[in-house]
Amino acid sequence: MRRFLLWVMLLGVLGGAGWYGLRYLPPEWDPREPLDLTAAPNLMTGVKLRRLAVQPDACFAALGTLGRPVQRVADRPSDIGCEISNAVRLPASTPVVPAGPVTTCRVAVAWALFEAQVMQPAARQHLGSEVASVRHLGTQNCRNVNHASSGRRSQHATANAIDIAGFTLRDGRQVTLLRHWDPPGAEADFLRALRDGACEWFRAVLGPDYNAAHRDHFHFDMGPWRACR
């Protein structure tokens, strides 16, 4: 009994010291602070990103760190599994075409990290130019996975996904998955770097190597299933 009490006291002391120590952590390392999307990622970034699934206010606070307007979208209930909640017009720093797609806040946060930490660095490294715009194939669509007549709903049904088809560079070049995934070259290296890097921020990343249905686009989502293919 005495030994048990000593362990309880020791854990209490260590726990108290830990919380006291949080006072001296910089915000990007403090688990209590919002995820700063302008800060360099660290080990706490993934922890804060996962927390957004159960803390919508923390998600919107993270978008607030971008320093640009965020247009929230009204919640829309649904009795067929196509509800919209905690959604925004994607506040991308790189223009997306068509403009202003509706996504969940979590997709918007993951996209901000993908833009800054993956897409633009990969474009500079492999293509010697930055991305000027991104062409997407949609975010919200009330449908089942693979457009099947039955089965589970797609993450697109709740705007929790975005499909990306191609990129326009600042020097005018066009890079698309349909044309540039297979031939070896800088464009293919760029696209594969995007696929691999996106897996760090999105829950599911699917591309041409997954199946024929994705031969012309990347699918990124923040659903419950983890995939990187």
Disulfide bonds with the S-S distance in Angstrom:
Cys59-Cys105 2.14
Cys82-Cys142 1.94
Cys199-Cys228 1.88
